[in-house]
Amino acid sequence: MPPAPSTELVLLKAFESALREGRLLDESIGGLLDAALVYFDAATSALLPAGAPPMTRAGRSIVAVAAEQRLTRHLEEVLQQGRESRAVDSGLVFHGAPVKVADQVRGSFGVAYPHVTTREAGTEEAVRVFARALSHTLDRERTVSTLVKRREEAVALFELASGALHSLNAGEVIRLTVVSLARQLEFEQVRAYRYDAETHEVEETHAHGGPPVSHPSSRKGRRPIDDEEILVRCLAAHGPAFEDDDTAGGGPTRRRRMALPLQAGDIVFGFLVMSRRGSFVLTPQEMRLAQELARLAAGALEKARLLDADRRNTERVAFVSRLHGVLGGLTEVDAILKRTVKELGPHFDVDLCAVRLTATGELPGASAVYTRSGSEPGRPGEEIPDALLKALSAEGAHVLLPDAAADPRGLALVPSPELVRHLARPISLVAVPLAYRGAVVGVLAAVSGGRPAGFDVPALRAFEAVAVELSLAVTTARMLQRERESYRFLDRLRETGRSLTTTFDAPRIKQILCENAVTLLKADTAHFWDADPASKALQVSARWGAETGGGSGHSVPADRAGHPVVQSFLEKTLVLVEEKDAAALFGPSPSGGPPLARAAIVPLVYQDERIGVLSLGLRRGSTPWPPDLVGQLSLLADSGAIALHNARMMRIIEQQTERDGQTGLYNRASVLKRLESEIRRAERSGNSLAVAHIRIDGLSDAAQRFGAAFGDALLPKAAALLVRATRAVNVVGRDKGDRFWILVFDATKAQAQKAVESIRRNFDAAVDPRLDPAGVKLGLTIGLAAYPEDAFDTASLFLRAEEALDDACKTGPGSVVLYGALSEAESESGS
């Protein structure tokens, strides 16, 4: 390790540093005090200027703090008495000597060092030498009062910059700096400029003294910084810039003007430009003092900026909180937009405030506008131009134009040009995007006229905060609206379900499905497609809504796998199609209305059983599909599938209870039920009807001869022959054994007799001749009773027909006997 420097070397360096040109007074004095600590091995050293706070240096001793306070009191006594003084206290020697400038005591110097007897002789003279060195250092300054005054002003500025004062005024800070530079550094002219980093413009705010003749820099108003070349260089260097006097001869460089930036960190608030009459030379001390004043002023401006930002942020938070409370009670998007611009306009004192939401799949289009004058826009809903929407298409984008006319695209972005053109110039514009679920869906904009500074960045931040609050309010309102719509949909779906459960009529169920699909999902048309196994096609069996070319009966082959209906049916999935496929699906409108632009096709499936397909269509220009279309359409399809499945099962049950198990014909109970309803209808209309009770001859003989299995196999074939021999309007049913019923409608007794005779002949002609070799001879024996000739009620009419059949059986196979006819013949022969 190198040897430690001797105390004599430290002392010499301290004196050399104190006398060096260009060092500030505080630095020179500090160097001497540090050297005194080393030379005396002192606990502390100090200089107490008259009328100013002491300047001290403390060593590493544990008693340094206490020694510093005791030494300060000792130096006050030396300064007051004006003579050297020495005192011993607590093992320390406190030695002080006066510091004189021009035979006047201007301060006192002293040290506190350990009490050692062997070093007392030379210590007193060393203290006097240090005191004289400090005297020579102070003498270099003009006066101690000047030092004190400069220190007081610097301390005042420092306290101002560090926030010691509770209220900061940026203008007052600049004024104090300008005056200090002019008085302390004897500048005849000092000018302060405000700098706008957004527009790269400067504006003169303060001036002291008259401008030099050769520099017409006293122009008022904002102007580009490029007009002042010295300011451009000052900004680029982030430090001082000079305008030199090229006419001066040799020697130090002489200046005409000097510019200093008012800068804190990366923020440049403005510039200070200084000059003296003619050219001048700045000493290093003057230069450093000017920079110190500029730095302190910039710190004060930064503090003022932060306080102003905090104030504006507090106001912004308070306003947004109030707006949150106001919008919290609104659930309609239109009401939210109108209330927002009504609150924003007066608060920011703007001439026009407008908001616009574009229509999306989930959000309807809406707009609102506020004007200071109360004028209404000429085209409601179009206050904000599409160009501004496009400019803010990305989330986080913004438009901030202090003067819209100065921007090439500015006037094209201004809302409501017919209202704005009457405003005073310049026209300022601020606009921020509105987001909904992460996508930009609108714009919030404000316009103000006649503001020289226009909208600034804090105003932009306030509008961004309002845009966030407005976006949240719109999102919340839309969610509540969707929830209400969902509840309404579920309520109406329950009503639809109740309607479907009250009927087992499949055609009626399909019609109800189409009607409710149009109503609930706001569609223009709905079709129900049935699968037809016979034709291997999907066919429209029910429809509702707007007339389209694909009405009832329209079919699509099941092998067209690319067709949306077939695809949905086969894959059991929802299919959405656009305009081209929708037009092919539904066909052109016969009324010439707008074509269908979109379609949705959903299958009706019950436990993997394909029941049918429901298709919906929307015309061009209609309301878009609801965002939860898939869920709503699936619920409706499930309800319809369950209802149609139940209807099919009920039809099967009815067939099992109303039909005969062997022949498939109506059983006796079903025929009785039908006859009862037909009699009531005949009572109202005055028509007649007849009941034929029939025995198929030969069935019993065949069963006896060939066995019960042969008879059971022959029975349905004989029943089918009977059905084919009968008109379709008549009802055929089985009684028991080989006996059957036929209801003949709208026929008198005589007409019914002709009808059953025709049935008997048709039956005989249809019997398979291959039965003859086996000895099976089928035929019909018929008994006939008519309403109202023979009976007026169902039971009596059935009884009369049975009696007539009994008479016919007595007559012989193949006989047709009318009720009462045999009795009349017997009575006539008896008489």
C-alpha positions in Angstrom: 0.0 0.0 0.0 1.3 3.5 -0.7 2.2 5.6 2.4 -0.5 7.9 3.8 0.0 11.5 2.8 1.6 13.7 5.4 -0.3 16.5 7.1 1.9 19.0 5.5 1.1 17.7 2.0 -2.7 17.7 2.8 -2.3 21.3 4.0 -0.5 22.4 0.9 -3.1 20.8 -1.4 -5.9 22.5 0.6 -4.3 25.9 0.2 -3.7 25.3 -3.5 -7.3 24.3 -4.0 -8.6 27.3 -2.1 -6.6 29.7 -4.3 -7.4 28.0 -7.6 -9.4 30.1 -10.0 -12.9 28.9 -10.8 -13.8 27.1 -7.6 -16.9 28.2 -5.8 -16.5 29.8 -2.4 -18.2 27.0 -0.6 -15.9 24.4 -2.2 -12.8 26.4 -1.2 -13.9 26.8 2.4 -14.9 23.2 2.6 -11.4 22.1 1.4 -9.7 24.2 4.1 -12.0 22.8 6.8 -11.3 19.3 5.6 -7.6 20.0 5.7 -7.9 21.4 9.3 -9.5 18.1 10.4 -6.5 16.2 9.1 -3.8 18.6 10.3 -5.1 18.9 13.9 -6.5 15.4 14.1 -9.6 17.2 15.2 -13.0 16.0 16.2 -14.6 18.9 14.2 -13.7 22.1 12.4 -15.9 25.1 11.6 -16.2 28.5 10.1 -18.9 30.9 11.5 -19.5 33.8 9.0 -21.1 36.9 10.5 -24.9 36.7 10.0 -24.8 33.3 8.3 -25.1 29.7 9.4 -21.9 27.9 10.3 -20.0 25.7 7.9 -18.7 22.6 9.7 -16.8 19.4 9.1 -16.9 16.5 11.6 -14.4 13.7 12.0 -14.9 10.1 12.9 -14.8 10.6 16.6 -17.8 9.4 18.6 -17.9 12.8 20.3 -17.9 14.7 17.0 -21.6 15.8 17.3 -21.3 17.1 20.8 -18.0 18.7 19.9 -19.5 20.5 16.9 -22.2 22.1 19.1 -19.7 23.2 21.7 -17.3 24.6 19.1 -20.2 26.6 17.5 -20.9 28.3 20.9 -17.2 29.0 21.3 -16.9 30.6 17.8 -19.9 32.8 18.6 -17.9 34.2 21.6 -14.8 34.7 19.4 -16.9 36.5 16.8 -18.5 38.6 19.4 -15.2 39.5 21.2 -13.1 39.8 18.0 -10.1 38.1 19.4 -8.5 34.6 19.6 -9.8 32.3 22.4 -8.9 28.9 23.7 -10.9 26.6 26.1 -10.5 23.0 27.4 -13.6 20.9 28.1 -14.1 17.1 28.5 -10.6 16.3 27.2 -10.9 18.5 24.1 -9.3 21.8 23.3 -11.6 24.4 21.6 -9.4 26.9 19.8 -10.9 29.7 17.8 -9.5 32.7 15.9 -11.2 35.7 14.2 -11.4 35.8 10.4 -10.8 39.4 9.2 -11.4 41.0 5.8 -10.1 44.5 5.3 -9.5 44.8 9.1 -13.1 43.9 9.8 -14.1 40.7 11.6 -16.3 38.9 9.2 -16.3 35.5 10.9 -14.4 33.1 13.2 -12.6 29.8 12.6 -11.9 27.1 15.1 -11.1 23.5 15.7 -11.8 21.0 18.5 -8.9 18.5 19.0 -7.7 16.2 21.8 -5.8 17.8 24.7 -2.1 16.8 24.3 0.5 18.9 26.1 3.4 18.1 23.7 1.7 19.7 20.7 0.4 22.9 22.3 3.3 25.1 21.0 2.7 24.9 17.3 -1.1 24.5 17.4 -1.9 28.1 18.2 0.1 29.4 15.2 -1.5 26.8 12.9 -5.0 28.0 13.9 -4.0 31.6 13.0 -2.6 30.4 9.6 -5.9 28.7 8.8 -7.8 31.8 9.8 -5.6 34.0 7.6 -6.1 31.5 4.7 -9.9 31.7 5.1 -9.5 35.6 5.3 -7.7 35.6 1.9 -10.4 33.2 0.5 -13.2 35.5 1.6 -11.4 38.5 0.4 -11.6 37.2 -3.2 -15.3 37.6 -3.1 -16.6 41.1 -3.5 -18.0 41.3 0.1 -19.2 38.9 2.7 -22.7 40.5 2.5 -22.8 39.5 -1.2 -21.9 36.0 -0.2 -24.6 35.9 2.4 -27.2 37.4 0.0 -26.3 34.9 -2.7 -26.5 32.1 -0.2 -29.8 33.3 1.2 -31.3 33.6 -2.3 -29.9 30.2 -3.3 -31.3 28.7 -0.1 -34.7 30.3 -0.7 -34.7 28.9 -4.3 -33.6 25.5 -3.0 -36.4 25.5 -0.4 -38.8 26.5 -3.1 -37.7 23.7 -5.3 -37.7 21.1 -2.6 -41.2 21.9 -1.5 -40.6 23.7 1.7 -43.3 26.2 0.6 -46.8 24.8 0.6 -47.9 26.7 -2.5 -45.8 26.8 -5.6 -46.5 29.3 -8.4 -44.5 28.5 -11.6 -44.6 32.1 -12.7 -43.2 33.4 -9.5 -40.4 30.8 -9.6 -39.4 32.0 -13.0 -39.7 35.7 -12.1 -37.4 35.2 -9.0 -34.9 33.3 -11.1 -34.9 36.0 -13.8 -34.4 38.8 -11.2 -31.7 36.9 -9.4 -29.7 36.4 -12.6 -30.0 40.0 -13.5 -29.0 41.4 -10.1 -26.4 38.9 -8.9 -24.6 38.3 -12.3 -25.3 41.8 -13.6 -27.1 40.7 -16.8 -28.8 43.6 -18.4 -31.4 41.5 -20.1 -32.8 38.1 -19.0 -35.7 36.4 -20.8 -37.6 33.3 -19.9 -39.4 31.0 -22.4 -41.9 28.3 -21.9 -41.3 25.2 -24.1 -44.0 22.9 -25.5 -42.5 19.5 -26.3 -45.6 18.4 -28.2 -45.6 21.2 -30.7 -41.9 22.2 -30.4 -42.9 25.8 -29.8 -41.7 28.4 -27.3 -43.4 31.3 -25.7 -41.8 34.2 -23.9 -43.2 34.4 -20.3 -40.9 36.8 -18.4 -38.4 39.5 -19.3 -36.0 41.7 -17.3 -34.4 44.7 -18.9 -34.6 45.9 -22.5 -33.7 43.6 -25.5 -30.5 44.2 -27.4 -31.0 46.1 -30.6 -29.5 43.3 -32.7 -31.9 40.6 -31.4 -35.6 41.2 -31.8 -36.4 38.4 -29.4 -39.1 40.4 -27.6 -41.8 39.0 -29.8 -44.8 37.8 -27.9 -46.9 34.7 -28.5 -46.0 31.2 -29.5 -43.5 30.5 -32.2 -41.5 27.5 -33.4 -38.3 26.9 -31.5 -36.4 26.8 -34.8 -36.8 30.6 -35.0 -34.3 30.8 -32.1 -31.1 29.0 -33.2 -29.5 29.4 -29.7 -32.5 27.6 -28.2 -32.2 24.8 -30.7 -28.6 24.2 -29.7 -29.5 24.5 -26.0 -32.2 21.9 -26.3 -29.9 19.6 -28.3 -27.1 19.9 -25.8 -29.3 19.7 -22.7 -27.0 22.3 -21.3 -25.7 25.9 -21.9 -25.5 27.3 -25.4 -23.6 30.5 -26.4 -23.7 33.1 -29.1 -20.1 34.3 -29.3 -18.7 37.7 -30.3 -16.6 37.0 -33.4 -15.3 40.6 -33.5 -13.4 40.3 -30.3 -9.6 40.0 -30.4 -7.5 37.5 -28.6 -7.9 36.5 -25.0 -10.9 34.7 -23.3 -13.9 34.0 -25.5 -16.4 36.8 -25.3 -20.1 36.1 -25.4 -23.1 38.0 -26.8 -25.8 35.8 -25.3 -26.1 32.7 -23.2 -29.0 30.2 -23.0 -29.6 27.7 -20.2 -32.3 25.0 -20.2 -34.8 24.7 -17.3 -34.7 21.0 -17.2 -35.5 18.3 -14.6 -34.7 14.8 -15.6 -35.9 14.4 -19.2 -38.4 17.1 -19.0 -37.5 20.6 -20.5 -39.8 23.3 -19.1 -38.2 26.2 -20.9 -35.1 28.3 -21.4 -33.3 31.3 -19.9 -31.6 33.6 -22.3 -29.1 36.2 -20.8 -27.1 39.0 -22.3 -25.1 42.1 -21.3 -24.5 45.3 -23.2 -21.9 44.5 -25.7 -20.0 41.3 -25.2 -19.0 39.7 -21.9 -16.8 37.1 -20.3 -18.2 34.8 -17.5 -15.9 33.5 -14.8 -16.3 29.8 -13.9 -17.9 30.9 -10.6 -20.5 33.0 -12.4 -21.2 30.2 -14.8 -21.7 27.7 -12.1 -23.9 30.1 -10.1 -26.1 30.7 -13.2 -26.4 26.9 -13.8 -27.2 26.4 -10.1 -30.0 29.0 -10.3 -31.4 27.4 -13.4 -31.3 23.9 -11.9 -33.0 25.1 -8.7 -35.7 26.9 -10.8 -36.2 23.7 -12.8 -36.5 21.7 -9.6 -39.2 24.1 -8.4 -41.0 23.9 -11.7 -40.9 20.1 -11.5 -42.3 20.3 -8.0 -45.0 22.7 -9.2 -45.7 20.3 -12.1 -46.1 17.4 -9.8 -48.3 19.3 -7.5 -50.4 20.5 -10.4 -50.5 16.9 -11.8 -51.6 15.7 -8.4 -54.3 18.4 -8.1 -55.6 17.6 -11.6 -55.4 13.9 -10.8 -57.4 14.5 -7.6 -59.9 16.5 -9.6 -60.0 13.8 -12.3 -60.6 11.0 -9.7 -63.3 13.1 -8.0 -65.0 13.7 -11.3 -64.8 10.1 -12.4 -66.1 9.0 -9.1 -69.0 11.3 -9.3 -69.6 10.2 -12.9 -69.5 6.6 -11.7 -72.2 7.3 -9.1 -74.3 9.1 -11.7 -74.0 6.3 -14.3 -74.4 3.6 -11.8 -78.2 4.1 -11.7 -78.7 3.9 -15.4 -79.3 0.7 -17.3 -80.0 1.9 -20.8 -77.0 2.6 -23.2 -78.7 5.7 -24.7 -79.3 7.2 -21.3 -75.7 6.5 -20.2 -74.3 8.3 -23.3 -76.5 11.3 -22.9 -75.7 11.7 -19.2 -72.0 11.3 -19.9 -71.7 14.2 -22.4 -74.0 16.3 -20.3 -71.6 15.9 -17.3 -68.4 16.2 -19.4 -69.3 19.3 -21.4 -69.7 21.8 -18.5 -66.9 20.2 -16.4 -64.3 20.7 -19.1 -65.8 23.8 -20.4 -65.9 22.6 -24.0 -68.0 23.8 -26.9 -69.0 20.4 -28.1 -68.8 16.9 -26.6 -69.9 13.9 -28.6 -69.9 10.1 -28.1 -70.7 7.4 -30.7 -71.0 3.6 -30.4 -70.9 1.5 -33.6 -73.3 -1.4 -33.9 -71.8 -4.8 -33.3 -73.2 -8.3 -32.8 -73.8 -7.6 -29.1 -74.0 -3.8 -28.9 -76.5 -1.6 -30.7 -75.4 1.6 -32.3 -76.0 4.8 -30.3 -74.8 8.4 -30.0 -75.2 11.5 -27.9 -73.9 15.1 -28.2 -73.6 18.1 -26.0 -73.2 21.7 -27.2 -72.5 24.8 -25.1 -75.0 26.7 -27.3 -77.7 24.0 -27.1 -77.8 23.6 -30.9 -78.8 20.3 -32.2 -76.6 18.6 -34.9 -78.0 18.5 -38.4 -77.7 14.7 -38.8 -78.3 12.9 -35.4 -76.2 9.8 -35.1 -73.5 11.1 -37.4 -71.8 13.7 -35.2 -68.5 11.8 -35.1 -67.1 11.1 -38.6 -66.0 7.7 -39.8 -62.5 9.1 -40.3 -62.2 9.7 -36.5 -63.5 6.1 -35.8 -60.8 4.8 -38.2 -58.1 6.9 -36.6 -58.9 5.4 -33.2 -59.5 1.8 -34.4 -56.7 0.5 -32.1 -57.2 0.4 -28.3 -54.8 2.9 -26.6 -54.8 5.2 -29.6 -55.8 8.9 -29.2 -56.1 12.2 -31.0 -54.9 15.4 -29.4 -54.8 18.4 -31.7 -54.3 21.8 -30.0 -55.1 23.4 -33.4 -57.0 21.1 -35.8 -56.4 23.4 -38.8 -52.7 23.1 -38.4 -52.9 19.3 -38.9 -53.4 18.0 -42.5 -56.1 15.6 -41.4 -57.4 17.7 -38.5 -60.5 19.2 -40.0 -61.6 15.8 -41.4 -61.6 14.4 -37.8 -63.6 17.2 -36.1 -67.2 16.2 -35.1 -70.2 18.1 -36.3 -68.5 20.4 -38.8 -71.7 22.4 -39.3 -71.6 23.4 -35.6 -67.8 23.7 -35.2 -67.2 26.1 -38.1 -68.7 29.0 -36.1 -66.2 28.6 -33.2 -63.3 30.9 -32.6 -59.9 29.8 -33.7 -57.9 27.8 -32.9 -60.1 24.7 -32.8 -58.8 22.1 -30.4 -59.8 18.4 -30.5 -59.3 15.6 -28.1 -60.7 12.1 -28.8 -60.2 8.7 -27.2 -61.6 5.2 -28.1 -64.3 3.3 -26.2 -63.7 -0.4 -25.7 -66.2 -3.3 -25.2 -64.8 -6.7 -24.3 -61.4 -5.8 -25.6 -62.5 -4.4 -29.0 -62.8 -0.7 -29.9 -66.5 0.0 -30.5 -66.8 3.8 -30.3 -65.3 7.3 -29.7 -65.5 10.0 -27.1 -64.5 13.4 -28.4 -64.6 17.0 -27.4 -64.0 20.2 -29.3 -63.1 23.7 -27.9 -62.6 26.9 -29.8 -60.5 30.0 -28.9 -58.1 28.2 -26.5 -54.5 29.4 -27.3 -52.9 26.4 -25.7 -55.7 23.9 -26.7 -56.2 20.6 -24.9 -53.1 19.3 -23.1 -51.9 15.9 -22.0 -53.6 16.1 -18.6 -56.9 16.8 -20.3 -56.2 13.8 -22.6 -55.6 11.6 -19.5 -58.8 12.9 -17.9 -60.8 11.9 -21.1 -59.1 8.5 -21.1 -60.2 7.9 -17.5 -63.7 9.0 -18.4 -63.6 6.7 -21.5 -62.7 3.7 -19.2 -65.6 4.5 -16.9 -68.0 5.0 -19.8 -66.9 1.7 -21.3 -67.4 -0.1 -18.0 -70.9 1.5 -17.6 -71.9 0.5 -21.2 -70.6 -3.0 -20.6 -72.5 -3.3 -17.3 -75.7 -1.9 -18.9 -75.3 -4.3 -21.8 -74.8 -7.3 -19.4 -77.9 -6.3 -17.4 -79.9 -5.9 -20.6 -78.7 -9.3 -21.9 -79.7 -10.7 -18.5 -83.1 -9.2 -18.8 -83.5 -10.5 -22.3 -82.3 -13.9 -21.2 -85.0 -13.9 -18.4 -87.6 -12.8 -20.9 -86.5 -15.5 -23.4 -86.7 -18.1 -20.6 -90.1 -16.9 -19.6 -91.4 -17.0 -23.1 -89.7 -20.4 -23.7 -91.6 -21.7 -20.6 -94.8 -20.4 -22.1 -93.9 -22.2 -25.4 -93.2 -25.3 -23.4 -96.6 -25.2 -21.8 -98.2 -24.7 -25.2 -96.4 -27.7 -26.5 -97.4 -29.9 -23.6 -101.1 -29.1 -24.1 -101.2 -30.8 -27.5 -100.1 -34.0 -29.0 -100.9 -32.9 -32.5 -97.5 -33.1 -34.4 -98.5 -30.6 -37.2 -99.6 -28.1 -34.5 -96.4 -28.5 -32.5 -94.3 -27.8 -35.7 -96.3 -24.7 -36.4 -95.9 -23.5 -32.8 -92.2 -24.1 -33.1 -91.9 -21.9 -36.2 -94.0 -19.1 -34.7 -92.0 -19.0 -31.5 -88.7 -19.2 -33.3 -89.6 -16.1 -35.3 -90.9 -14.3 -32.2 -88.2 -15.3 -29.6 -85.1 -15.0 -31.9 -86.4 -12.0 -33.9 -86.1 -13.9 -37.2 -87.9 -13.1 -40.4 -88.9 -16.6 -41.3 -88.8 -20.1 -39.9 -89.3 -23.5 -41.6 -89.7 -27.0 -40.1 -88.3 -29.9 -42.2 -89.5 -33.4 -41.8 -87.6 -36.5 -42.9 -89.7 -38.4 -45.4 -88.5 -42.1 -45.6 -90.6 -42.8 -48.6 -89.0 -40.1 -50.8 -85.7 -40.1 -49.0 -85.8 -36.4 -48.7 -86.2 -33.6 -46.1 -89.5 -31.7 -46.8 -90.9 -28.5 -45.4 -94.0 -29.4 -43.4 -94.6 -26.1 -41.5 -93.5 -22.5 -41.9 -94.0 -19.0 -40.4 -92.9 -15.5 -41.1 -92.0 -13.7 -44.3 -92.9 -15.2 -47.6 -90.0 -17.0 -49.2 -89.7 -19.3 -52.2 -89.2 -22.3 -50.0 -92.7 -22.8 -48.7 -94.5 -26.0 -47.5 -93.7 -28.9 -49.7 -90.3 -27.7 -50.6 -87.9 -30.7 -50.3 -84.2 -31.5 -50.5 -82.9 -35.0 -51.3 -81.2 -36.6 -48.3 -78.2 -37.5 -50.3 -77.2 -33.9 -50.8 -74.7 -33.9 -48.0 -73.5 -30.4 -48.8 -76.9 -28.8 -48.3 -77.1 -27.0 -44.9 -80.4 -28.7 -43.9 -79.1 -32.2 -44.8 -75.8 -31.4 -43.1 -77.5 -30.3 -39.9 -79.8 -33.3 -40.0 -77.0 -35.9 -40.6 -74.3 -34.4 -38.3 -76.8 -33.3 -35.6 -75.2 -29.9 -35.3 -76.1 -26.2 -35.7 -75.2 -24.7 -39.1 -74.9 -21.0 -39.7 -74.9 -19.8 -43.4 -74.4 -16.4 -45.0 -76.3 -14.6 -47.8 -75.4 -16.9 -50.7 -76.3 -20.1 -49.0 -79.3 -18.5 -47.3 -80.8 -17.5 -50.6 -80.3 -21.0 -52.0 -81.9 -22.4 -48.8 -85.0 -20.3 -48.8 -85.3 -19.2 -52.4 -86.2 -15.7 -53.6 -89.0 -13.8 -51.9 -92.2 -13.9 -54.1 -93.2 -10.5 -52.8 -89.9 -8.9 -54.0 -88.8 -7.9 -50.5 -85.2 -7.9 -49.3 -83.4 -11.2 -49.7 -82.4 -13.4 -46.8 -78.9 -12.5 -45.7 -78.3 -15.1 -42.9 -79.7 -18.4 -41.8 -79.4 -20.8 -38.9 -80.3 -24.5 -39.0 -80.6 -26.6 -35.9 -81.5 -30.3 -35.7 -84.2 -31.6 -33.4 -82.8 -34.7 -31.7 -84.2 -36.7 -28.8 -81.8 -39.2 -27.3 -79.9 -39.7 -30.7 -83.2 -40.0 -32.5 -83.4 -37.5 -35.4 -86.9 -35.9 -35.4 -86.5 -33.0 -37.9 -84.8 -29.7 -38.6 -85.7 -26.1 -37.8 -84.3 -23.4 -40.0 -84.4 -19.6 -39.4 -83.7 -16.8 -41.8 -82.8 -13.1 -41.4 -83.4 -10.6 -44.2 -80.7 -8.1 -45.2 -80.9 -5.0 -42.9 -82.5 -6.9 -40.0 -81.3 -7.0 -36.5 -78.2 -9.3 -36.2 -78.5 -12.6 -34.5 -78.4 -12.4 -30.7 -75.0 -13.2 -29.2 -76.3 -16.3 -27.4 -78.1 -17.6 -30.5 -76.6 -21.1 -30.1 -77.9 -21.5 -26.6 -81.3 -20.0 -27.2 -81.9 -22.0 -30.4 -80.7 -25.2 -28.7 -83.2 -24.7 -25.9 -86.1 -24.1 -28.3 -85.1 -27.1 -30.4 -84.8 -29.3 -27.3 -88.3 -28.2 -26.3 -89.7 -29.0 -29.7 -87.9 -32.4 -29.9 -89.4 -33.4 -26.6 -92.9 -32.3 -27.6 -92.7 -34.1 -31.0 -91.3 -37.3 -29.3 -94.2 -37.2 -26.8 -96.7 -36.7 -29.6 -95.3 -39.7 -31.5 -95.4 -41.8 -28.4 -98.9 -40.7 -27.7 -99.9 -41.6 -31.2 -98.5 -45.1 -30.6 -100.3 -45.4 -27.4 -103.6 -44.2 -29.0 -103.1 -46.7 -31.7 -102.5 -49.5 -29.2 -105.7 -48.5 -27.3 -107.9 -47.7 -30.3 -106.8 -50.4 -32.7 -107.3 -54.1 -32.8 -104.0 -55.9 -32.3 -104.6 -58.5 -35.0 -106.0 -56.5 -37.8 -104.9 -52.9 -37.1 -108.5 -51.7 -37.4 -110.4 -49.6 -34.9 -111.7 -51.8 -32.0 -115.3 -51.7 -30.7 -114.7 -48.9 -28.2 -113.1 -46.7 -30.8 -116.0 -47.3 -33.2 -118.5 -46.5 -30.5 -116.6 -43.3 -29.7 -116.5 -42.2 -33.3 -120.2 -43.1 -33.8 -121.2 -41.0 -30.8 -119.4 -37.9 -32.2 -120.9 -38.5 -35.6 -124.4 -38.8 -34.2 -124.0 -35.4 -32.4 -122.8 -33.9 -35.7 -125.8 -35.4 -37.5 -128.1 -34.0 -34.9 -126.8 -30.5 -35.7 -126.7 -30.9 -39.5 -129.9 -33.0 -39.9 -128.0 -35.7 -41.9 -128.4 -39.5 -41.7 -125.9 -42.2 -41.1 -125.9 -46.0 -40.9 -124.1 -48.8 -39.0 -123.3 -52.0 -40.8 -122.5 -55.1 -38.6 -120.7 -57.6 -40.8 -119.6 -61.2 -40.5 -116.9 -62.5 -42.8 -118.2 -65.9 -43.8 -115.7 -68.8 -43.9 -113.2 -67.5 -41.3 -114.5 -69.8 -38.5 -114.7 -72.8 -40.8 -111.1 -72.2 -42.0 -109.8 -72.0 -38.4 -111.6 -75.2 -37.4 -110.4 -77.1 -40.5 -106.8 -75.9 -40.7 -106.1 -74.8 -37.1 -106.0 -71.6 -35.1 -102.7 -70.5 -36.6 -104.2 -70.6 -40.1 -107.2 -68.7 -39.0 -105.1 -66.0 -37.2 -103.0 -65.6 -40.4 -106.1 -65.3 -42.6 -107.8 -62.8 -40.4 -105.7 -59.7 -41.2 -105.8 -60.5 -44.9 -109.6 -60.7 -44.8 -109.7 -57.5 -42.9 -107.5 -55.8 -45.5 -109.9 -57.0 -48.2 -112.8 -55.5 -46.3 -111.0 -52.1 -46.0 -110.2 -52.0 -49.7 -113.8 -52.8 -50.6 -115.0 -49.8 -48.6 -114.8 -46.2 -49.4 -112.1 -44.2 -47.7 -114.7 -41.9 -46.0 -116.2 -44.8 -44.1 -114.8 -46.1 -40.8 -114.0 -49.8 -40.6 -113.6 -51.6 -37.2 -113.5 -55.0 -35.7 -115.9 -56.3 -33.1 -114.8 -59.8 -32.1 -114.1 -63.1 -33.9 -115.2 -62.8 -37.5 -117.4 -59.8 -37.0 -116.7 -56.2 -38.1 -118.3 -52.7 -38.1 -118.6 -50.2 -40.9 -119.9 -46.6 -40.3 -121.5 -45.2 -43.4 -121.7 -41.4 -43.2 -124.2 -39.0 -44.8 -126.5 -41.7 -46.1 -130.1 -42.7 -45.6 -131.0 -46.3 -44.9 -131.7 -47.0 -48.6 -128.4 -45.3 -49.6 -126.6 -47.3 -47.0 -128.1 -50.5 -48.3 -126.7 -49.8 -51.7 -123.4 -49.0 -50.2 -123.1 -52.2 -48.3 -124.2 -54.2 -51.3 -121.4 -52.6 -53.2 -119.0 -53.4 -50.4 -120.1 -57.1 -50.5 -119.6 -57.3 -54.3 -116.2 -55.6 -54.1 -115.1 -58.0 -51.3 -116.2 -61.1 -53.3 -114.3 -59.9 -56.3 -111.2 -59.3 -54.3 -111.0 -62.7 -52.6 -108.0 -64.7 -53.7 -109.2 -67.6 -56.0 -106.4 -69.8 -54.7 -108.5 -70.3 -51.5 -111.2 -72.2 -53.4 -109.2 -75.4 -53.9 -108.6 -75.5 -50.2 -112.3 -75.3 -49.6 -112.1 -71.8 -48.1 -115.0 -69.7 -49.2 -115.0 -66.1 -47.9 -118.0 -63.8 -48.1 -119.9 -61.1 -46.2 -123.1 -61.3 -44.3 -124.4 -57.8 -43.3 -126.9 -56.4 -40.9 -127.7 -52.7 -41.3 -129.3 -50.1 -38.9 -129.8 -46.4 -39.6 -130.0 -43.1 -37.7 -132.5 -41.7 -37.1 -134.9 -44.3 -38.6 -133.9 -47.2 -36.2 -132.4 -45.5 -33.2 -131.4 -42.1 -31.8 -128.4 -43.0 -29.6 -125.2 -44.9 -30.0 -126.0 -48.0 -27.9 -129.4 -48.5 -29.4 -128.1 -48.1 -32.9 -125.3 -50.7 -32.3 -127.9 -53.1 -30.8 -130.2 -52.7 -33.8 -127.3 -53.4 -36.2 -126.4 -56.6 -34.2 -130.0 -57.7 -34.3 -130.0 -57.1 -38.1 -126.9 -59.2 -38.5 -128.4 -62.0 -36.5 -131.4 -61.9 -38.9 -129.0 -61.9 -41.8 -127.2 -65.0 -40.5 -130.5 -66.8 -40.2 -131.2 -65.9 -43.8 -127.9 -67.3 -45.0 -124.3 -66.4 -45.9 -124.0 -63.4 -48.2 -127.3 -61.9 -47.1 -127.9 -58.2 -46.4 -130.7 -57.5 -43.9 -132.0 -54.1 -42.8 -133.1 -53.7 -39.2 -136.8 -54.3 -39.1 -137.1 -55.6 -42.6 -137.3 -59.3 -41.5 -139.8 -58.5 -38.8 -142.0 -56.7 -41.2 -141.8 -59.7 -43.7 -142.7 -62.2 -40.9 -145.7 -60.0 -39.8 -146.9 -59.8 -43.4 -146.7 -63.6 -43.9 -148.4 -64.3 -40.6 -151.3 -62.1 -41.5 
